[in-house]
Amino acid sequence: MVPIAPEAHLTLFDAIAAVIVIYYWRVGAQAYKLIGGLMLISVIAMAASGYMYGTPLQPFLGRAYPMMAAAMEVCAYFVLILLGDDRRRAALVAGSMLGICAHYFYPSDPRILEEPIKFLIGIPLGTALIALTVLAARGANLPLATTMAIMILYAIFCFLVGSRSIGGAYFVSAVALAFVTFISVPKNYSRIAPFAMLLVCLATYGVTELYTMLALNGYFGDRAAGIAAFQTMHGSILLGGRPEIIVNLSGIRDAPFFGVGIRDYPSIYLYELINLSVYSEENVLGFDNILYHSAIFGTAFESGIFSAIFWTFGLYITLFSVPLLRTAYYQTRYYVLPLQVITVWHLIYSPPVPYNRFVLAIGLGFSLWLYMSWRSRSHDSDANRAAARA
């Protein structure tokens, strides 16, 4: 990886994505315009905030480049998904995820060697196992129960090795897979989509509260019980696990349009984080990037809500497209659903650093494919009805 700015690196992954996008320009032009336009709006808003606060070029690039790279990667995956069949899509997911796991042998972060499941391997390995299982089936009927069992067993493994977020993502994926398999997508889905997304959010919250109850009762070990007890001090582990977001929301409320500045945070927000008693004062004041732990909320906090439009749209199409998996080939759901759940997690709770961004890109690529396909079918259906009336 070639460093460009703090937390911004030009990677081989980015370069390959650029080649794919250019080569298939005509194929993906409609999606490119949508994603590229939203990315451009976000970067312009970020630049306006940077100009207002006198942000140096390096910190600005540290935020703008990951967004631009993600847009390129999402478009590249979208084209490959669009042009591939179900087997090629499974191979694409398996290859991409195993490629991310291979970074264990040349890590850029020393924490990867200390806790490889949490900081690198955990997320891609689970999805790779599911995609490889689909490929091994060679078109044969792979039972839903088998895939759910893989997800649940992998979730338990992650819980036991101390990675609660990854375990939770795969457990939620198993529940969501059963939900998606037995629902039907109505013709007026676009109208009821907000309610469907709300239902998905409520179901996710319910699962996290179930996990909290089990953890507090010691089902996942003493360490998980202690962490859950500490994080529920802030009302829910959804916020207690990321106190930075609590502070982000304060900053967004105070400066919604231009944010509070990139990296050079006003001390009032640093001491608000200290007062939440999650991090020591030494850690908070010694790390100038500590309040950027969410692609959406961290970006909106630093440079305003308009700068987070790109990431927010990604969250929207991912939640929108979860029920649409019902319209996809059934085995495609098996490996796409975990990617979508993890994409939601990364957009809300993780910064878009390279390893997170690579997983995020393929998840958003599938979400964009489902979203654009649905829009195309809806448009064709409306056109046919109009022609019939004429």
N, C-alpha and C positions, 0 to 999 in steps of 0.2 A: 504494500500500500504506500502510495506517495503522499506525504502530508501536504495539505494546501493551507490549512489554518487549524486552530484548536478544534478537535472533534470533527474535522473534515479531511477525508483522504480520498484521493483518486485511486480507484481499485481496477483490477483487470475485469471484474464484474461490470463496472461502469462502462469500460471501453467496449466490451462485447455487446452490451445493451445498445450502445450508440450505433454500432455497426448494423445490428438487427433492425433498429428503428429506421435507419436510412435506407437499407436494402428493401424493406417492405413498406416504404412510405405510402404508396397508393392503397395498399391493403388496409392499413390502420389509420388512414388520414382523419376519419371522423373522430375516433378516440383520441388521436394525437391533439386535435384542436381543443377538445374538451379538457383533457388533462393539462395540456400545455397552457391553455388560457387561465385555468385556475391557479396553476403554479406561478404564472407571470403576475397575476393580481397579488398573490401572497408575497412574492419577492419585492414588488413595487411598494407594497404597504410596509414591508420590513425596511426597505431603503428609506422611505419617508420617515419612519421612526428613528432610524440610524442618523439621518441628517438632522433631525430635531435635537437629538441628544449628543451629536458629535461623536458617534461611535466610530472607532478606528476600523480600517478595512478588514483586518484579520478577524476580529470577532464577528463582523457582519458576514464574511465568507463562511465562517464556522457554522452559521445558521442557514444561510442561503444555499450553499452547495449541497448539503444532504437532501434538501427539498428538490433541487434541480436534478440531482442524481436519482432520487426516488421516482420522479416523474418519468425519466428516461427508462428506468428499469421496469416500471409498471407497464409502460407502452410496449416494451420489448416482450415481456411475458404475455401481454394481451394478444399480440400477433401470433406468437408460438402456440398459445392455447386455441386461438381461433382457427388456425390452419391445421392443427393436429386432430387425430382421432382420440378415442378414450384411452387406448393403450399408450399412445405417444404422450398423452397428458400425464399418465401415471409415471412413465419413464422420466418425463421432465421433472416432476416433483421429486421422485426418488434420487435422481442425479443431482439436483440442486441442493437437496437437504444433506445428502452424503458429502457433497462438496464443502458445505459449511462445516460439517463435523470434522473434515480433514484439517481445518485450521488449528485443531488441537496440537498438531505437530509443529506448527510455526505460529504460536500465539502472539498477538500484539498487546495482550493484557495479562499480567502475571497472575491475576485471579483465576484465569482459565485453568491453570495447572493445579491450583489449590482446590477449586470447586468446579470441575468441568461440566457437571450436569447443570448447575445453576447458571453459569456464565457463558456456556457455548452449546454443549451437546444436547442438553435435555429437550429443547423445543424441536430442532430438526430431526433428531434420531427417532422420536415417536412417530412423526409423520412419514419418515422414510420407511419405517417398518410396515406401516399400513399400506403405503404405495407399493412396496415390494411384495406384500402379500397379495395385493390385487394383480400384480404382474405374474406372480407364481400361479395364480388360479387359471391363467391362460384362457380367459373368457368363460370359464365355468362359473356356476352359481356360487358366489361367496356369501354365506349366510350373514344376515344382519347381526345375529347373536355372536358370531365369531369376531366380527369387527368391534362390536361393543365390548366384548371380553378383553380384546387386546388393549383398547383404550383404558378400560377400568384398571386392568392389571398394571399397565404402564403408569397410570395416575397414582396407584398405591405405591409403586416403586419410587416415584418422585417424592411422594409424601415422606416415605421412610428415610430417604437420603437427605431430606431437609429442604427440598425445593417445593414450597407450597403453591406458588403461583403456577408453575408448570403442571404440577399434579392437578391443580384446580382446573386449568385449561382443558386437559384431556378428560377429566370427569364431566365437565360441562359439555364437551364435545360428544360424549357418549349419550348424555341425556338429550341434547339437541338432535342427534342423529335419529333417535327413536321418534322424536317429535316431527322432524321433517319427513320421515318415511311414511307416516300415517296421516299427514294432512293433505288437503287438496288446495291448489292455488286458484282462487276465483278469477273470473275475467276482469272484475273491477278491482284487482289487487292494488293498483296504483292509488286508488282512493282510500283503501283501508290500510295501506302500508304503515302509516304512522301508528295505528293501533297495534299492528303486528310487531313493529319494532319496540313499542312500549311493553308488549307482552314478553318479548325476548329479554328485555332489560329486567323486568320483574322476575322472570324465571331465573336469570343469572344471579340476581340478588338473593333469591331464595336458596339457590345452591350454595352461595358463599356463607349464608347464615347457617345452613345445615353443616357445612364444614366447620364453622366456628364452634357450633355446639359439640360436634364430635371431637374436635381438637381439645376443647376445654375439659372434656371428660377423659382425656388421655388416650384416645384411640390411635393417635399418630405419634405417641412418644412425649416425653417430658419437655423436650425443646420446643416442639410445635405448640404444646399447651401453654408454655410460658410466653411465647411470642403472641399467640392469640389473645391471652389475657392482657398483655400490654397494649396491643393494638386496639382492642375494644374500648380502651379508655377514651378514645376519640369518637365513640358512637358505633363504628363499624370498621371491620378490617379493610373495607374498600377504601377508606380514607386514612385509617390508622397506619396502614402499611406504606402510605405515601403522604407523609405530612407536608411535603413540598407542595402538593396540590392544594391543600388547605390555604397555604400562604399565596399560591398563585391566584386563587379565587379572590383573595383580598386585594391583590394588585390589579386584577382585571376590573374589579368594582371601582377602584380608585382612578384608574387610567385606562378606560376601555379601548380607546381608539389608537393610541400611540404606545401603550405599554409603559413600563418603568425603565426601559433601557436594557440593552444586551450585555449580560455578564456584570456590568457595573451597577450592582443592585443598591438601592437606598438602604441604609442601615435599619430602618424601621421594619423591613420585611425579614432581614436576617435575624433580628432579635425576636420577631414573632415566631420564627422557626425554632429558635433556642428555647422560647417559653413553652413550646409544645413538649419539651423534655424527651425528645426522641434522639437527638444528636447533641453531643457536647458542644459547648461554646467554642472550644478550640477547633473542632472539626468544621463547624459552620463558618467561622471567620477565616479559616485557613484554606477554604476551597471556594474559589470565585465563581464556580459553576453549579453550586449545590442546589439552586432553585430551578434548574432545568432538568426535570425528570419526567417530562410528559411532552410528547410531540405536540399535542393540541394545547393543553393548558400552559405548558412552559413557553410555547411560542406566543400565545395570546398575552401572557403575563409580560414577556420581554418587549414585544413590539406591536401589541394591539390585536384586536379580534380579527381584523381583515387580513393580517399576516398569517392567520391560522386557517384560512378558508380551504386551502389545499388539503390539509390533514383532516379537517372537519368533513369535507366532502367524501374523503376516503372512508371515514367512519360511517357516514350516511349510506353509501352504496354497499358497504359490507353488511350492515344491519338489514338493509333493504333486500339484499340478495340471498340471505340465509333461507327464507322460505322458498325462494326460486330454485334452490337445489332439488326440490321435488320434481322439477321439470327436466333435470339432467339425468343422464344414464346413472342407474342406482349405485354402481360401484365408484363412480366419480365422486359421489357424496362422501364416501368413506374417508378419502384423504383430503378433500377440499374443506370439509367442516372444521377439522382442527386448525387448518391454516386461517380460516375466517375468525375463529374464536381467538387465536393468538394475535391476529391482526388488530382486532378490537383492543386486546390487552396492550399491545405495543403503542397504539395510537393514544391511549388514555394514560398509561402508566410508565412508558419507557421513552427515553430519548432516541432519536433516529440515528444512532451510531451504526457503523457498517454492518455488524453481525445482525443487529435487530432489523436494519433496513433491508437486508437481503431477504429475510423471511417475510417482512412486511410487503415487499415488492411483489412476490409471487401470490401472496394472499389477496392483495389489491388487484393483481392481474386477473385472477379468477372472478373476483367480485365485479370488476369492470366488464368482463366477458358476459357474465350472467345479466348484469344490468343493461348493457347495450343490446343483447339478444332479446331481452324482454321488451325494451323500447321498440325494437325493430318489428317484433311480432305484433305489438299493440298498434303501431302505426299502420301495418299492413291490414290488420283487422278493421281499423277505423276506415281505411281507404276502401275496403271491400264493402263495408256497410253503406258508405256514401255512394258508391257506384250502384249498389242494389237499389237504393232509394231513388237515384236518378233514372 
